[in-house]
Amino acid sequence: MNIALGIVAVLIIVAVLLLSTAVRVLREYERGVVFRLGRLLPGPKGPGLILLIPFGIDKMVKTELRTITLAIPPQEVISKDNVPVRVTAVTYFRVVDPQAAVTQIENYLVATSQIAQTTLRSVLGQHSLDELLAERDKINEILQDIIDKHTAPWGIKISVVEVKDVELPTTMQRAMARQAEAERERRAKIIGAQGEYEAAEQLSLAADRIAASPIALQLRYLQTLLEISSGNNATTILPFPIDILRPLQEAVKAMAPPPPSS
């Protein structure tokens, strides 16, 4: 009786071990690529409960379908206008064909990282520094398209490629700062000159209007006196228009004797 119970216990333990090696549970974002005696079985397995034949007959390689964030290490790049820059980027991709990702490439993570690095250096080397700084969206699209074409046979879909940072040499940063400062000074001078030109035009119009109406000059004189008197000044300077002295100047000229004839 004891021998029979021992045999049953051994059989139960063996059954549990076999069941643990034969049963796999895959999450919603996981897929399994199954090889039976080295041959690929059609179609990825999962999600849910997967039954495998034990004793090494079935082998399963698990892959994820979630988007993977891959940071591209800093790359030393020489731009089209021979400026050395240090560029960092990030790539977002996901597995769309688990079987191709397992059978067509040894390690799709390493392969995607390497192709992203080489493409980054190649593409950025074809653009000038101004383009790298001002047309980053366009460069991102070019990188995404080229990398996606290389990884498509591996069952990899490149979603986004973003250039994170473009690090310039210290001398180039100083030169760009001087250039930006000079540009701001140029704009300030242009705006100041334009303001003076517009002010001169308005003053010219005002002078023409006052010259056409002498009463306007008198009114402006009275207004100036009112503005001066409203202030708390110890000394008051009264502007005296020259037009008031013209009759007196004409009378003096009339009373002056004529110059002696030679």
C-alpha positions as CSV (number, residue, x, y, z in Angstrom):
1,M,0.0,0.0,0.0
2,N,2.8,2.4,0.9
3,I,4.6,1.5,-2.4
4,A,1.4,2.3,-4.4
5,L,1.0,5.6,-2.6
6,G,4.7,6.5,-3.4
7,I,4.3,5.6,-7.0
8,V,1.2,7.8,-7.2
9,A,3.0,10.7,-5.6
10,V,5.9,10.3,-8.0
11,L,3.5,10.3,-10.9
12,I,1.7,13.3,-9.6
13,I,5.0,15.2,-9.2
14,V,6.2,14.2,-12.7
15,A,2.8,15.3,-14.1
16,V,3.1,18.6,-12.4
17,L,6.6,19.2,-13.7
18,L,5.5,18.2,-17.2
19,L,2.5,20.5,-17.0
20,S,4.7,23.4,-15.8
21,T,7.0,23.0,-18.8
22,A,4.1,22.5,-21.2
23,V,1.9,25.4,-20.2
24,R,2.7,29.1,-20.9
25,V,0.6,32.1,-20.2
26,L,1.1,35.2,-22.5
27,R,-0.2,38.7,-21.6
28,E,-2.2,40.8,-24.0
29,Y,0.8,42.6,-25.3
30,E,2.9,39.4,-25.7
31,R,3.2,36.9,-28.5
32,G,5.0,33.6,-28.7
33,V,6.9,32.2,-31.7
34,V,6.9,28.4,-31.5
35,F,9.5,26.1,-33.0
36,R,8.7,22.3,-33.2
37,L,11.8,20.3,-33.6
38,G,13.5,23.3,-35.1
39,R,10.7,24.1,-37.6
40,L,8.7,27.3,-37.3
41,L,5.0,26.8,-36.6
42,P,2.7,29.0,-38.6
43,G,1.3,32.1,-36.9
44,P,2.3,33.6,-33.5
45,K,0.7,32.3,-30.4
46,G,-1.2,34.2,-27.8
47,P,-2.4,35.9,-25.8
48,G,-3.7,33.6,-23.1
49,L,-2.9,29.9,-22.4
50,I,-0.4,28.2,-24.6
51,L,0.3,24.4,-24.6
52,L,3.7,23.2,-25.7
53,I,5.0,19.7,-26.2
54,P,7.6,19.1,-23.5
55,F,11.0,17.3,-23.6
56,G,12.4,19.9,-25.9
57,I,10.1,19.2,-28.8
58,D,8.5,22.7,-28.7
59,K,10.5,25.8,-28.0
60,M,8.9,29.2,-27.7
61,V,10.4,32.7,-28.1
62,K,8.4,35.4,-26.5
63,T,8.2,38.9,-28.0
64,E,6.4,42.1,-27.0
65,L,4.1,44.2,-29.1
66,R,4.3,47.4,-27.0
67,T,6.2,50.5,-28.3
68,I,9.8,50.4,-27.2
69,T,11.8,53.5,-26.4
70,L,15.3,53.3,-27.7
71,A,17.8,56.1,-26.8
72,I,20.4,56.6,-29.4
73,P,23.9,57.3,-27.8
74,P,25.5,60.7,-28.5
75,Q,27.0,60.8,-32.0
76,E,29.8,63.0,-33.2
77,V,28.7,64.5,-36.6
78,I,30.3,66.8,-39.1
79,S,27.7,69.0,-40.7
80,K,27.6,69.9,-44.3
81,D,29.3,73.3,-43.6
82,N,32.1,71.5,-41.6
83,V,30.9,72.3,-38.1
84,P,31.5,69.5,-35.5
85,V,28.3,68.8,-33.4
86,R,27.3,66.2,-30.9
87,V,23.8,64.9,-31.4
88,T,21.5,62.8,-29.2
89,A,18.2,61.3,-30.4
90,V,15.5,58.8,-29.4
91,T,13.6,56.3,-31.5
92,Y,10.2,54.8,-30.8
93,F,9.4,51.5,-32.5
94,R,7.3,48.3,-32.0
95,V,7.2,44.7,-33.3
96,V,4.4,44.2,-35.9
97,D,5.5,40.8,-37.1
98,P,6.8,38.6,-34.2
99,Q,7.9,35.8,-36.5
100,A,10.0,38.0,-38.7
101,A,11.5,39.7,-35.6
102,V,12.7,36.3,-34.4
103,T,13.7,34.6,-37.6
104,Q,15.0,37.5,-39.8
105,I,17.4,39.1,-37.3
106,E,19.4,37.8,-34.4
107,N,18.6,40.7,-32.0
108,Y,16.3,43.3,-33.3
109,L,17.0,45.7,-30.4
110,V,20.7,45.8,-31.1
111,A,20.1,45.9,-34.9
112,T,17.6,48.8,-34.6
113,S,20.0,50.7,-32.4
114,Q,22.9,50.3,-34.8
115,I,21.0,51.2,-37.9
116,A,19.6,54.3,-36.1
117,Q,23.1,55.4,-35.2
118,T,24.5,55.0,-38.7
119,T,21.5,56.7,-40.3
120,L,21.7,59.6,-37.9
121,R,25.3,60.3,-38.7
122,S,24.7,59.9,-42.5
123,V,21.6,62.2,-42.7
124,L,22.8,64.9,-40.4
125,G,26.1,65.1,-42.3
126,Q,24.1,66.1,-45.4
127,H,22.6,69.2,-43.7
128,S,24.1,72.5,-42.6
129,L,24.2,73.7,-39.0
130,D,21.3,76.2,-39.7
131,E,19.2,73.4,-41.1
132,L,19.9,71.2,-38.0
133,L,18.7,73.9,-35.7
134,A,15.8,75.3,-37.7
135,E,14.4,72.3,-39.7
136,R,14.4,69.6,-37.0
137,D,10.9,68.4,-37.9
138,K,11.9,67.8,-41.5
139,I,15.1,66.0,-40.5
140,N,13.1,63.8,-38.0
141,E,10.8,62.7,-40.9
142,I,13.7,61.9,-43.1
143,L,15.3,59.8,-40.3
144,Q,12.1,58.0,-39.6
145,D,11.5,57.1,-43.2
146,I,15.0,55.8,-43.8
147,I,15.2,53.7,-40.6
148,D,11.8,52.3,-41.2
149,K,12.7,51.0,-44.6
150,H,15.7,49.2,-43.2
151,T,13.8,47.6,-40.3
152,A,10.6,46.7,-42.3
153,P,12.0,43.2,-43.3
154,W,12.6,42.5,-39.6
155,G,9.0,43.1,-38.7
156,I,9.8,46.4,-37.0
157,K,7.8,49.5,-37.4
158,I,9.5,52.8,-36.6
159,S,6.9,55.2,-35.2
160,V,8.9,58.3,-34.3
161,V,12.5,59.5,-34.5
162,E,13.3,62.7,-32.6
163,V,16.6,64.6,-32.4
164,K,16.8,65.6,-28.8
165,D,19.8,67.8,-28.6
166,V,22.4,69.4,-30.8
167,E,25.4,70.3,-28.8
168,L,27.7,72.9,-30.4
169,P,31.4,73.7,-29.6
170,T,32.0,76.5,-27.2
171,T,33.6,78.7,-29.9
172,M,30.5,78.2,-32.2
173,Q,28.2,79.1,-29.3
174,R,30.0,82.4,-28.7
175,A,30.0,83.2,-32.4
176,M,26.3,82.6,-32.6
177,A,25.7,84.7,-29.5
178,R,27.6,87.6,-31.1
179,Q,25.7,87.1,-34.3
180,A,22.4,87.2,-32.5
181,E,23.4,90.3,-30.6
182,A,24.4,92.1,-33.8
183,E,21.1,91.1,-35.4
184,R,19.2,92.6,-32.4
185,E,21.2,95.8,-32.6
186,R,20.5,96.1,-36.3
187,R,16.8,95.6,-35.7
188,A,16.8,98.2,-32.9
189,K,18.5,100.8,-35.2
190,I,16.1,100.1,-38.0
191,I,13.1,100.5,-35.7
192,G,14.6,103.7,-34.2
193,A,15.3,105.2,-37.6
194,Q,11.8,104.3,-38.8
195,G,10.3,106.0,-35.7
196,E,12.4,109.2,-36.3
197,Y,11.3,109.2,-39.9
198,E,7.6,108.9,-39.0
199,A,8.0,111.6,-36.3
200,A,9.7,113.9,-38.8
201,E,6.8,113.4,-41.3
202,Q,4.3,114.3,-38.6
203,L,6.3,117.4,-37.5
204,S,6.4,118.5,-41.2
205,L,2.7,118.1,-41.5
206,A,2.1,120.0,-38.3
207,A,4.4,122.8,-39.5
208,D,2.6,123.1,-42.8
209,R,-0.8,123.2,-40.9
210,I,0.5,126.0,-38.6
211,A,2.0,128.0,-41.4
212,A,-1.3,127.9,-43.2
213,S,-3.1,129.3,-40.2
214,P,-1.4,131.9,-38.0
215,I,-4.1,131.6,-35.4
216,A,-3.0,128.0,-34.8
217,L,0.4,129.3,-33.8
218,Q,-1.1,131.6,-31.2
219,L,-3.3,128.8,-29.8
220,R,-0.2,126.6,-29.5
221,Y,1.6,129.4,-27.7
222,L,-1.2,129.8,-25.2
223,Q,-1.4,126.1,-24.7
224,T,2.4,126.0,-24.0
225,L,2.0,128.8,-21.4
226,L,-0.8,126.8,-19.7
227,E,1.4,123.7,-19.5
228,I,4.3,125.7,-18.1
229,S,2.2,127.4,-15.4
230,S,0.7,124.1,-14.2
231,G,4.2,122.9,-13.1
232,N,5.8,123.6,-9.7
233,N,8.9,125.3,-11.2
234,A,10.9,128.0,-9.4
235,T,11.9,129.5,-12.7
236,T,9.4,129.9,-15.6
237,I,10.7,130.4,-19.1
238,L,8.1,131.9,-21.4
239,P,8.6,131.2,-25.1
240,F,8.1,134.4,-27.1
241,P,7.1,133.8,-30.8
242,I,9.1,135.8,-33.3
243,D,6.0,136.6,-35.3
244,I,4.9,139.1,-32.7
245,L,8.1,141.1,-33.2
246,R,7.7,141.4,-37.0
247,P,5.6,144.6,-37.0
248,L,8.2,146.2,-34.7
249,Q,11.0,145.1,-37.0
250,E,9.3,146.6,-40.0
251,A,8.7,149.9,-38.2
252,V,12.4,150.1,-37.2
253,K,13.4,149.5,-40.8
254,A,11.1,152.2,-42.1
255,M,12.5,154.8,-39.6
256,A,16.1,154.0,-40.4
257,P,17.9,156.5,-42.7
258,P,18.8,155.4,-46.1
259,P,22.4,154.4,-46.6
260,P,24.6,157.2,-48.1
261,S,25.1,157.1,-51.8
262,S,28.7,156.8,-53.1
